[in-house]
Amino acid sequence: MSLVMGRRSNGVIVFASETCALDLIEANYDREVEPGKLLIVDKDGVQSTCLVPHSEPKSCVF
């Protein structure tokens, strides 16, 4: 699992390391932040930019 983005009912955007954390703060899952992606959150919304070309996913021991 990697970084996930969610939204609360009031429109606040939140990030967590696991989707179950979103449940604890009553946020809805929006999307996973893929490796190499940069998300910019400002008053205009969310912008996504690819900084590094998407590489082959690797397993994590954690």
DSSP file (Angstrom, degrees, kcal/mol; ACC not computed):
  #  RESIDUE AA STRUCTURE BP1 BP2  ACC     N-H-->O    O-->H-N    N-H-->O    O-->H-N    TCO  KAPPA ALPHA  PHI   PSI    X-CA   Y-CA   Z-CA
    1    1 A M              0   0    0      0, 0.0     2,-0.2     0, 0.0     3,-0.1   0.000 360.0 360.0 360.0 144.4    0.0    0.0    0.0
    2    2 A S        -     0   0    0      1,-0.2     2,-0.1    14,-0.0    32,-0.1  -0.435 360.0 -41.2-122.1-160.8    1.2    3.5   -0.7
    3    3 A L        -     0   0    0     30,-0.4    30,-3.2    -2,-0.2     2,-0.3  -0.432  56.8-163.2 -70.0 137.0   -0.1    7.0    0.0
    4    4 A V  E     -AB  16  32A   0     12,-2.9    12,-2.0    28,-0.3     2,-0.4  -0.897   8.7-143.9-122.0 153.4   -3.8    7.5   -0.5
    5    5 A M  E     +AB  15  31A   0     26,-3.4    25,-2.8    -2,-0.3    26,-1.7  -0.930  22.8 172.0-115.9 139.9   -5.9   10.7   -0.9
    6    6 A G  E     -AB  14  29A   0      8,-2.8     8,-2.5    -2,-0.4     2,-0.4  -0.865  21.7-134.5-138.0 173.3   -9.3   11.2    0.5
    7    7 A R  E     -AB  13  28A   0     21,-2.3    21,-3.2    -2,-0.3     6,-0.2  -0.996  11.9-141.0-134.1 137.4  -11.9   13.9    0.9
    8    8 A R  E >   - B   0  27A   0      4,-2.6     3,-2.3    -2,-0.4    19,-0.2  -0.503  36.7-101.7 -87.7 165.1  -14.0   14.8    3.9
    9    9 A S  T 3  S+     0   0    0     17,-0.6    -1,-0.1     1,-0.3    18,-0.1   0.748 122.3  58.3 -61.5 -24.2  -17.7   15.9    3.6
   10   10 A N  T 3  S-     0   0    0      2,-0.1    -1,-0.3     1,-0.0    -3,-0.0   0.382 123.2-103.3 -86.8   4.8  -16.7   19.5    4.0
   11   11 A G  S <  S+     0   0    0     -3,-2.3     2,-0.2     1,-0.3    -2,-0.1   0.351  71.5 146.7  93.7  -5.8  -14.3   19.3    1.0
   12   12 A V        -     0   0    0     -5,-0.1    -4,-2.6     1,-0.1     2,-0.4  -0.454  43.2-136.7 -67.0 133.3  -11.1   19.1    2.9
   13   13 A I  E     -A    7   0A   0     -6,-0.2     2,-0.3    -2,-0.2    -6,-0.2  -0.785  26.1-176.3 -94.1 133.0   -8.5   16.9    1.2
   14   14 A V  E     -A    6   0A   0     -8,-2.5    -8,-2.8    -2,-0.4     2,-0.4  -0.888  14.7-149.3-128.7 157.7   -6.5   14.5    3.4
   15   15 A F  E     +A    5   0A   0     -2,-0.3     2,-0.3   -10,-0.2   -10,-0.2  -0.959  18.8 169.6-126.6 146.1   -3.7   12.1    2.9
   16   16 A A  E     -A    4   0A   0    -12,-2.0   -12,-2.9    -2,-0.4     3,-0.1  -0.974  41.3-125.2-150.7 161.5   -3.0    8.8    4.7
   17   17 A S  S    S+     0   0    0     -2,-0.3     2,-0.3   -14,-0.2   -12,-0.1   0.637  98.3  28.1 -84.2 -14.1   -0.7    5.8    4.5
   18   18 A E  S >> S-     0   0    0    -14,-0.1     3,-1.0     1,-0.1     4,-0.6  -0.993  74.2-126.9-145.4 148.8   -3.7    3.4    4.5
   19   19 A T  H >> S+     0   0    0     -2,-0.3     3,-1.0     1,-0.2     4,-1.0   0.803 106.3  67.1 -66.3 -28.3   -7.3    3.6    3.5
   20   20 A C  H 3> S+     0   0    0      1,-0.3     4,-1.1     2,-0.2    -1,-0.2   0.795  92.1  62.1 -64.3 -25.5   -8.5    2.4    6.9
   21   21 A A  H <> S+     0   0    0     -3,-1.0     4,-0.9     1,-0.2    -1,-0.3   0.813  95.9  60.1 -67.6 -29.4   -7.2    5.7    8.3
   22   22 A L  H X<>S+     0   0    0     -3,-1.0     5,-2.8    -4,-0.6     3,-0.5   0.879  99.4  56.4 -65.4 -36.8   -9.7    7.6    6.2
   23   23 A D  H ><5S+     0   0    0     -4,-1.0     3,-1.3     1,-0.2    -1,-0.2   0.885 101.1  57.8 -60.7 -38.9  -12.5    5.7    7.9
   24   24 A L  H 3<5S+     0   0    0     -4,-1.1    -1,-0.2     1,-0.3    -2,-0.2   0.798 113.3  38.0 -64.5 -29.4  -11.4    7.0   11.3
   25   25 A I  T <<5S-     0   0    0     -4,-0.9    -1,-0.3    -3,-0.5    -2,-0.2   0.187 115.3-112.9-107.4  15.7  -11.6   10.6   10.2
   26   26 A E  T < 5 +     0   0    0     -3,-1.3   -17,-0.6     1,-0.2     2,-0.3   0.903  66.6 145.6  54.6  48.7  -14.8   10.1    8.1
   27   27 A A  E   < -B    8   0A   0     -5,-2.8     2,-0.4   -19,-0.2   -19,-0.3  -0.869  46.3-126.0-112.4 149.4  -13.2   10.8    4.8
   28   28 A N  E     -B    7   0A   0    -21,-3.2   -21,-2.3    -2,-0.3     2,-0.2  -0.770  29.6-108.6 -94.3 138.7  -14.0    9.1    1.5
   29   29 A Y  E     +B    6   0A   0     -2,-0.4   -23,-0.3   -23,-0.2     3,-0.1  -0.445  40.1 170.3 -64.1 132.4  -11.3    7.4   -0.6
   30   30 A D  E     -     0   0A   0    -25,-2.8     2,-0.3     1,-0.4   -24,-0.2   0.769  53.9 -40.7-109.1 -54.6  -10.5    9.4   -3.7
   31   31 A R  E     -B    5   0A   0    -26,-1.7   -26,-3.4     2,-0.0    -1,-0.4  -0.990  50.1 -98.6-168.0 166.3   -7.4    7.8   -5.2
   32   32 A E  E     -B    4   0A   0     -2,-0.3     2,-0.8   -28,-0.2   -28,-0.3  -0.758  34.5-127.0 -91.5 141.6   -3.9    6.3   -4.6
   33   33 A V        -     0   0    0    -30,-3.2   -30,-0.4    -2,-0.4     3,-0.1  -0.814  31.2-140.9 -89.7 110.7   -0.9    8.6   -5.1
   34   34 A E    >   -     0   0    0     -2,-0.8     3,-1.9     1,-0.1   -30,-0.0  -0.319  28.2 -85.7 -73.0 153.0    1.3    6.6   -7.5
   35   35 A P  T 3  S+     0   0    0      0, 0.0    -1,-0.1     0, 0.0    20,-0.1  -0.306 115.8  22.7 -56.5 137.4    5.0    6.5   -7.2
   36   36 A G  T 3  S+     0   0    0      1,-0.3    15,-2.9    -3,-0.1    16,-1.2   0.407  95.1 126.2  86.5  -2.4    6.7    9.5   -8.9
   37   37 A K  E <   -C   50   0B   0     -3,-1.9     2,-0.5    13,-0.2    -1,-0.3  -0.679  45.0-157.2 -92.8 144.3    3.6   11.7   -8.7
   38   38 A L  E     -C   49   0B   0     11,-3.1    11,-2.5    -2,-0.3     2,-0.5  -0.986   7.8-161.6-116.4 124.5    3.5   15.1   -7.2
   39   39 A L  E     -C   48   0B   0     -2,-0.5     2,-0.6     9,-0.2     9,-0.2  -0.927   0.8-162.6-108.4 130.4    0.1   16.4   -6.0
   40   40 A I  E     -C   47   0B   0      7,-2.8     7,-2.5    -2,-0.5     2,-0.6  -0.957   5.6-168.8-112.2 120.4   -0.4   20.1   -5.5
   41   41 A V  E     +C   46   0B   0     -2,-0.6     2,-0.2     5,-0.2     5,-0.2  -0.944  25.4 136.5-112.6 119.8   -3.4   21.0   -3.4
   42   42 A D  E >  S-C   45   0B   0      3,-2.4     3,-2.0    -2,-0.6    -2,-0.0  -0.762  71.0 -67.8-144.2-168.6   -4.4   24.7   -3.3
   43   43 A K  T 3  S+     0   0    0      1,-0.3     3,-0.1    -2,-0.2    -2,-0.0   0.698 128.6  57.6 -62.9 -18.7   -7.5   26.9   -3.5
   44   44 A D  T 3  S-     0   0    0      1,-0.3     2,-0.4     3,-0.0    -1,-0.3   0.509 115.9-108.5 -89.2  -6.0   -7.9   25.9   -7.1
   45   45 A G  E <   -C   42   0B   0     -3,-2.0    -3,-2.4     2,-0.0     2,-0.5  -0.902  57.2 -25.2 120.1-147.6   -8.1   22.2   -6.3
   46   46 A V  E     -C   41   0B   0     -2,-0.4     2,-0.4    -5,-0.2    -5,-0.2  -0.933  48.7-171.2-115.2 127.9   -5.7   19.3   -6.9
   47   47 A Q  E     -C   40   0B   0     -7,-2.5    -7,-2.8    -2,-0.5     2,-0.4  -0.957   9.1-154.4-116.4 138.1   -3.1   19.2   -9.7
   48   48 A S  E     +C   39   0B   0     -2,-0.4     2,-0.4    -9,-0.2    -9,-0.2  -0.942  13.5 178.0-116.5 132.3   -1.2   16.1  -10.5
   49   49 A T  E     -C   38   0B   0    -11,-2.5   -11,-3.1    -2,-0.4     2,-0.7  -0.990  26.1-132.9-131.8 140.1    2.3   16.1  -12.1
   50   50 A C  E     +C   37   0B   0     -2,-0.4   -13,-0.2   -13,-0.2   -14,-0.1  -0.834  25.7 172.6 -93.9 113.5    4.5   13.1  -13.0
   51   51 A L  S    S+     0   0    0    -15,-2.9    -1,-0.2    -2,-0.7   -14,-0.2   0.817  72.1  27.8 -86.6 -33.9    8.1   13.9  -11.8
   52   52 A V  S    S-     0   0    0    -16,-1.2    -1,-0.3   -17,-0.1     3,-0.1  -0.994  94.8-102.6-130.8 131.8    9.5   10.4  -12.5
   53   53 A P        -     0   0    0      0, 0.0     2,-0.2     0, 0.0   -16,-0.0  -0.227  51.9 -92.3 -53.0 141.3    8.3    8.0  -15.1
   54   54 A H        -     0   0    0    -18,-0.1     2,-0.2     1,-0.1   -18,-0.1  -0.366  49.6-161.6 -61.2 121.7    6.2    5.2  -13.6
   55   55 A S        -     0   0    0     -2,-0.2     3,-0.1    -3,-0.1    -1,-0.1  -0.485  33.8 -73.8 -99.2 173.7    8.4    2.3  -12.8
   56   56 A E        -     0   0    0     -2,-0.2    -1,-0.1     1,-0.1     0, 0.0  -0.494  58.5-108.5 -67.5 129.5    7.6   -1.3  -12.2
   57   57 A P        -     0   0    0      0, 0.0     2,-0.3     0, 0.0    -1,-0.1  -0.289  33.5-155.0 -61.4 143.6    6.0   -1.7   -8.7
   58   58 A K        -     0   0    0     -3,-0.1     2,-0.1     1,-0.0    -3,-0.0  -0.877  19.0-108.1-117.3 151.7    8.1   -3.4   -6.1
   59   59 A S        -     0   0    0     -2,-0.3     2,-0.4     2,-0.0     3,-0.0  -0.443  26.3-143.3 -76.0 151.7    6.9   -5.3   -3.0
   60   60 A C        -     0   0    0     -2,-0.1    -1,-0.0     1,-0.1     0, 0.0  -0.960   8.4-145.0-117.7 135.2    7.3   -3.8    0.4
   61   61 A V              0   0    0     -2,-0.4    -1,-0.1     1,-0.3    -2,-0.0   0.663 360.0 360.0 -73.4 -14.7    8.2   -5.9    3.5
   62   62 A F              0   0    0     -3,-0.0    -1,-0.3     0, 0.0    -3,-0.0   0.439 360.0 360.0 -92.2 360.0    6.1   -3.7    5.7
